[in-house]
Amino acid sequence: MEKIEGYDIINVWIHKTPDLKKEIIDFWIKEKALPSVEAAEKRVEQVIAIARDKNGEIAALSSVYEKFSNHLENFFYFYRNYVSPGARKANLGAAMLLAVRDFLESNYINKIKTRAIGMMVEVENKALQTYKNDAVWPLSKMVYIGKNEKGDHLRVYYFKDAKIS
């Protein structure tokens, strides 16, 4: 996918070996990012990208799943990202969001996968809600569309040439 200083971002959506799945599950559990091995096992197939540090260790990962938005009346890829605390100052989360967005948008434009017309993210991080509060995020072009029932910010990005059905 791409590189950011000190990290390699790797697309693993289709190609997850059993060893990589175990490594992802172990990462989530070690980081306390998910509550149990069972939760991690359920989510591992949704992982689309990982970031490895200079030692080859997973430092971050992104996952997506398709879901119908009743409010927006279309399917979207709901995006999640987890960056380990030691890698958070490297802007790795933003780089991963852009890499995943560009990959999924390319699939849409090239008619490889066209049911989801964009990406949606629920921003749970209070610091991001406070300090990254532009109506449109400059780099990713994700637009603020309100809050969910938990008060998390909702953002959406429509793929190029997306049509409302």
Secondary structure, DSSP 8 states (H G I E B T S, - for coil): -EEETTEEEEE-SS---HHHHHHHHHHHHHHT-SS-HHHHHHHGGGEEEEEEETTS-EEEEEEEEEEEETTTTEEEEEEEEEE-GGGGGGTHHHHHHHHHHHHHHHHHHTTSS-SEEEEEEEE--HHHHHHS--SB-TTT--EEEEE-TTS-EEEEEE-TT----
